[in-house]
Amino acid sequence: MSKKKSKKRQAIDKAFEEMGITPVPEDHPIYRRGPSIRFISKTKKINKKNSQVIDINSEDFKEFQLIIKTKCLSEGKSIEETENILYEFEKSINNYNNMSDEERTYYEEIGKMTMGESRDDFEKFHNLSIEEQKQRTEDAVKKLKN
């Protein structure tokens, strides 16, 4: 193998360095080991609120993602930006699925106050500018705190 590093490898090494990860030398013992597989059985978490969990694999959710993707691309966002938005959205859904009843109720109220309850209301909200969306959300949070 060539001693010269490709630009891609140099970029990866630099990113690791910035994260504080130091690479192991090429003669490290880990490279002399054969491959191995370890099976770990995991117990499934029991969620007492299965009916309130948002299923990110459902057809409705996939349709919703398609709407977001179409809107992003029509606004001129790159595919990478769009995928990042969808990834962050999925992360927020997973966070929601792990919230307590009180937290969910709070955020559901903010959602209703800012985006409404119908699909049309939701689409209208997302057609607003980011500034208007933020302002509506801030107003809803203030209203709930009072």
ABEGO torsion letter per residue (X at the ends): XBABBBAAAAAAAAAAAAAGBBBBBAABAAAABBBBBBBBBBBBBBBAAAAABBBAABAAAAAAAAAAAAAAAAAGBBAAAAAAAAAAAAAAAAAAAABBAAAAAAAAAAAAAAAEABAAAAAAAAABBAAAAAAAAAAAAAAAAX
